[in-house]
Amino acid sequence: MESEFAGLSLDKEEEDILQAQGDPDLINNEESLSLVGCFLTASIIHYPAMKSTLANLWHPVKGVQIRDLGEKRYLFKFFHVIDMERVIKGTPWTFNNHLLILHKLQGGKIH
C-alpha cells in the first residue's frame, strides 16, 4: 500500500485548493469567538484565581485565553465556536458569588 501512495503528488493548483478548504467552525476568528465579561461587584477580583477557576469549570476542548482589560472587565477568546456557545448557553456564571455578565465581541464592538 505504501508503494501506491509513494507516487502521489499535488501540483501547485491542487495544493492551494486544499489549503483554502476547512471546517468553518475551526477557523480562528478573534472577533466572532470572543466574549467580553464584567463582574458585577465592588470587590476586587483575584485575576489568577478567576482565570484558573473559569478555565477549569468551562473546560473548553480547544482552549480559552483570558485577558484582564482592567476595571473588572475581561476578554475571553475561544478557539472553537462550540466552546463559546456552551459558555453562553450555560449562563449565569459566577466567581466567588460575583455575577459575570458576558457580551459577544463582533467587529471590535460589544453587542
Beta strands, then each sheet from edge to edge (+ up, - down):
strand 1: 34-40
strand 2: 64-70
strand 3: 73-78
strand 4: 93-95
strand 5: 98-106
strand 6: 109-110
sheet 1: 2+ 3- 1+ 5- 4+
sheet 2: 2+ 3- 1+ 5- 6+
end
